[in-house]
């Protein structure tokens, strides 16, 4: 999908993406998160070991390529690459826990649908280096606040606990034992998952399968007291900062590396899948990709395209006009081209947003461009102005004009725009 200026659909409009990215960065920085960027290409083995051989991502949805003896994948998600980077660069040696955020493209070979593309863009955050339940609550608070910032107030936060690896393994066996007698009544997708990744069946949207699951065992029945105590602390921290949540004992995460806290943020109206974001704790990921011991970590991931769909439905104002300029420089006649280029460059170097047409359009056409880009002032240079070493500065709001010596043009524009800023 191309992103370009002034596209009709907001999801394709580059101004919308720039606006959202800047707001997301603003919140991330306020919470003390630093940006991390990882390569789009990763070794296939990293994703297979980290995400899990039996997950749909690894078995069905990866774009892979071979080069010599090595197999590479276009990253389908960001958490495993970030943990790989954390281990590889010994980031645990830095003082305190590490807080990271990211934005970037991911790739999955699945059927495109509303809000879901083969190339999609994720943003998210990770806290690495602690198993403190406050980290879980902080991640969910940060996630919720980002969507609140954009006016998405009809969000629902669903949470659950998956316990430790032993609890998850015991629950997996119990779920398989329960579902096996119903195997012929399950969809082909769920039958495949029964042997590979049975917990994913809990995500089914098929009504008949949901009915079957009504009497299925719950993971809470297999979780230790320590895990349940930790879960109570997480809920208590969320309640203390007024983050509402819904406990959902059927909520699981489809990736193998999750343990303990799991959560999803939902909103209606964004397609068949109503999840805006999701995440959880993944202390078990580090040993899967080369660490000697588990590393406490928790994070969330969200889709940029799905955020834009949600903003459409809540009628949030999104950037839709042309790029705006403070000044538009107009040259009439070839003799003015060099002087106009010099003036525009001077002003740009003085940190002003300056537009200028490159061509020989008429004065009327260039004024239309200045209006289109909402320039506050135009600077006109023609043959007579070149002779006099002056320029005509026009206020586009009041139509007032004045002649300014070229040597003083930067100073005068600075004064005019400073006055505009003060009065507004």
DAQUI-V56496 format. One record per run of one state. SS is the DSSP state (hx for helix, st for strand, lp for the rest). FROM is the first residue (numbers start at 1). LEN is the number of residues. If there is no record, write none. Layout:
((SS | FROM | LEN) (SS | FROM | LEN))
This chain:
((lp | 1 | 3) (st | 4 | 1) (lp | 5 | 5) (hx | 10 | 3) (st | 13 | 1) (hx | 14 | 17) (lp | 31 | 3) (st | 34 | 2) (lp | 36 | 5) (st | 41 | 3) (hx | 44 | 8) (lp | 52 | 4) (hx | 56 | 5) (lp | 61 | 3) (st | 64 | 4) (lp | 68 | 2) (st | 70 | 5) (lp | 75 | 4) (hx | 79 | 10) (lp | 89 | 2) (hx | 91 | 3) (lp | 94 | 4) (st | 98 | 10) (lp | 108 | 5) (st | 113 | 1) (lp | 114 | 2) (st | 116 | 1) (lp | 117 | 2) (st | 119 | 10) (lp | 129 | 4) (hx | 133 | 17) (lp | 150 | 6) (st | 156 | 6) (lp | 162 | 3) (hx | 165 | 16) (lp | 181 | 2) (hx | 183 | 3) (lp | 186 | 2) (hx | 188 | 9) (lp | 197 | 1) (hx | 198 | 6) (lp | 204 | 3) (hx | 207 | 7) (lp | 214 | 5) (hx | 219 | 4) (lp | 223 | 2) (hx | 225 | 16) (lp | 241 | 5) (st | 246 | 2) (lp | 248 | 11) (st | 259 | 8) (lp | 267 | 8) (st | 275 | 7) (lp | 282 | 3) (hx | 285 | 4) (lp | 289 | 8) (st | 297 | 7) (hx | 304 | 10) (lp | 314 | 13) (st | 327 | 5) (lp | 332 | 2) (hx | 334 | 16) (lp | 350 | 4) (st | 354 | 3) (lp | 357 | 6) (hx | 363 | 10) (lp | 373 | 4) (st | 377 | 5) (lp | 382 | 1) (hx | 383 | 6) (lp | 389 | 1) (st | 390 | 6) (lp | 396 | 5) (st | 401 | 5) (hx | 406 | 18) (lp | 424 | 1))
